């Protein structure tokens, strides 16, 4: 018999890349190019790129590099990633999941900027949430909780009443720092102690209760 865990919330906050949209191929292509330009080991770079804004990843990898160079590279890479949607697809279960929550309080909270989030959601065939927090909306990158706290505030819910869906260490740390529970999505997330973990969104069933509570039934 399959074990099921049920979590309840009043709002959901969703990361984008590798959580509802599989953009791993594009991310890998762009960051391998950048690693080669900097003379860095691409495999080591790819271990730390997920979840953060690009400039924050660069600062972590090259702490002595002037920030203006990181910001310039970040702008260039965002343009490259926005133009490259080859291989961008929904995470398994994401279309049904997004349809199930379409009339429930939810927001996208992503380290991508608005044009990149538009391009990837469109390529994956997923509807953009009415509320979204993108790179332009925050002063600090994940693992800072600012984005998730802003998402909760825009939806009009307390942090403790929100559940985050995330795939990366930085994102999971940000959700926890915001005082929220976290559903980790994908193999990478399992190592960072989320509240619950799923391989993909086919393992999540959404129940909208009459009192406004969202019940997430998570199959092990």
C-alpha positions in Angstrom: 0.0 0.0 0.0 1.3 3.5 -0.9 1.8 5.7 2.1 0.4 9.3 1.8 1.3 12.4 3.7 -1.1 15.3 3.9 0.0 18.9 4.3 -2.4 21.8 4.6 -2.0 25.4 3.7 -3.8 28.5 2.5 -1.4 29.5 -0.2 1.3 27.9 -2.4 4.6 29.5 -3.5 6.2 27.8 -6.5 9.8 28.0 -7.7 10.0 27.6 -11.5 13.2 25.9 -12.8 13.3 22.2 -12.0 10.2 22.5 -9.9 7.4 23.0 -12.4 9.6 23.6 -15.6 12.4 21.3 -16.6 15.0 23.7 -18.0 18.1 21.7 -17.0 19.4 21.4 -20.5 19.4 25.2 -21.1 20.9 25.9 -17.7 23.7 23.4 -18.3 24.5 24.8 -21.8 24.8 28.4 -20.6 26.7 27.7 -17.4 29.2 25.3 -19.2 30.0 28.2 -21.6 30.5 30.6 -18.7 32.7 28.1 -16.8 34.9 27.7 -19.9 35.2 31.4 -20.2 36.4 31.7 -16.6 38.6 28.6 -16.7 36.5 26.8 -14.1 35.5 23.2 -13.8 32.0 23.0 -15.3 31.0 20.1 -13.1 31.9 22.0 -10.0 30.1 25.1 -11.3 26.9 23.1 -12.0 26.8 21.9 -8.4 26.1 25.4 -7.1 24.1 27.2 -9.9 20.6 26.1 -9.0 18.2 28.3 -7.1 20.3 31.5 -7.0 20.3 34.5 -9.3 23.2 34.3 -11.7 25.2 37.1 -10.2 25.0 35.5 -6.8 26.3 32.2 -8.2 29.2 34.0 -9.8 30.0 35.8 -6.6 30.1 32.5 -4.7 32.4 30.9 -7.2 34.7 33.9 -7.7 34.5 35.9 -4.5 37.3 38.3 -5.5 35.8 39.2 -8.9 34.3 42.8 -9.2 30.6 42.7 -8.8 30.1 44.9 -11.9 31.6 42.0 -14.0 29.2 39.6 -12.4 26.2 41.8 -13.1 27.3 42.3 -16.7 27.7 38.6 -17.2 24.3 38.0 -15.5 22.6 40.3 -18.0 24.3 38.6 -20.9 23.4 35.1 -19.7 19.8 36.0 -19.0 19.5 37.2 -22.6 21.0 33.9 -23.8 18.8 31.8 -21.6 15.6 33.7 -22.7 16.4 33.1 -26.3 17.2 29.4 -25.8 14.1 27.2 -25.1 15.3 24.1 -26.7 14.5 21.2 -24.4 12.3 23.2 -22.0 9.4 21.1 -21.0 7.1 20.8 -18.0 8.2 18.7 -15.0 6.0 15.5 -15.0 2.7 16.2 -13.4 3.1 20.0 -13.7 0.3 20.7 -16.2 -2.3 18.8 -14.0 -0.9 20.4 -10.8 -1.1 23.9 -12.2 -4.6 23.3 -13.4 -5.6 22.0 -10.0 -4.4 25.2 -8.2 -5.4 27.7 -10.9 -8.3 29.1 -8.8 -6.4 28.8 -5.5 -4.0 31.3 -3.9 -0.6 30.7 -5.5 2.4 32.6 -6.7 5.5 32.0 -8.8 8.7 32.9 -6.8 11.7 32.6 -9.1 15.3 33.7 -9.4 14.6 34.3 -13.2 13.7 37.7 -14.4 10.3 38.5 -16.0 11.3 37.9 -19.6 13.0 34.6 -18.8 10.1 33.4 -16.7 7.7 34.3 -19.5 9.8 32.4 -22.1 10.1 29.2 -20.0 6.5 29.1 -18.8 5.4 29.6 -22.4 7.8 26.9 -23.7 6.5 24.5 -21.1 2.9 25.3 -21.9 2.1 26.4 -18.4 -0.1 29.3 -17.4 1.7 32.1 -15.6 0.3 32.7 -12.1 -1.3 36.1 -11.6 1.1 36.8 -8.8 4.8 36.3 -9.5 7.9 37.4 -7.8 10.9 37.6 -10.2 14.5 38.8 -9.9 13.5 42.4 -10.5 11.2 42.3 -7.4 13.8 41.6 -4.8 17.1 43.0 -3.5 18.5 39.7 -2.4 18.8 36.3 -4.1 17.7 33.0 -2.5 18.7 31.6 0.0 17.5 35.0 1.4 13.7 34.6 2.2 12.7 38.0 0.7 11.1 36.5 -2.4 8.9 34.1 -0.5 7.9 36.6 2.1 6.9 39.0 -0.7 4.9 36.3 -2.4 3.0 35.5 0.8 2.3 39.2 1.4 1.0 39.8 -2.1 -1.3 36.8 -1.7 -2.4 38.2 1.7 -1.4 35.2 3.8 0.9 34.6 6.7 4.2 32.8 6.0 3.2 30.0 8.3 0.1 29.4 6.2 2.1 28.9 3.0 3.8 25.9 1.5 6.8 26.3 -0.8 7.6 24.0 -3.7 11.4 24.0 -4.4 14.2 21.9 -6.0 17.4 23.5 -4.8 19.4 23.9 -1.6 19.2 27.7 -1.9 15.4 27.6 -2.5 14.7 25.2 0.4 16.8 27.3 2.7 15.0 30.4 1.6 11.6 28.8 2.3 12.6 27.6 5.7 14.1 31.0 6.6 10.7 32.5 5.6 9.0 30.3 8.2 7.3 28.1 5.6 7.1 24.4 5.0 8.7 23.1 1.9 7.9 20.3 -0.6 11.1 19.3 -2.2 10.8 18.4 -5.9 13.3 16.1 -7.7 16.4 14.2 -6.8 18.4 17.2 -5.8 16.0 18.4 -3.2 16.1 15.2 -1.2 19.4 16.0 0.4 18.3 19.3 2.0 15.6 18.1 4.5 12.4 19.5 3.0 9.2 19.0 4.9 8.2 16.4 2.3 9.8 15.2 -0.8 8.5 14.0 -4.2 10.2 12.8 -7.4 7.9 15.0 -9.4 4.4 16.5 -9.3 2.6 13.3 -10.3 3.0 12.4 -6.6 0.9 15.4 -5.4 -2.9 15.5 -5.4 -4.6 18.9 -4.6 -7.8 19.1 -2.6 -9.5 22.5 -2.3 -11.6 22.4 0.9 -14.7 24.6 1.4 -13.0 26.5 4.3 -10.2 27.8 2.0 -7.7 25.2 3.2 -5.6 23.6 0.5 -4.8 20.0 1.3 -1.8 18.4 -0.5 -1.9 14.7 -0.5 1.6 13.5 -1.2 2.2 9.9 -2.2 5.5 8.4 -1.0 
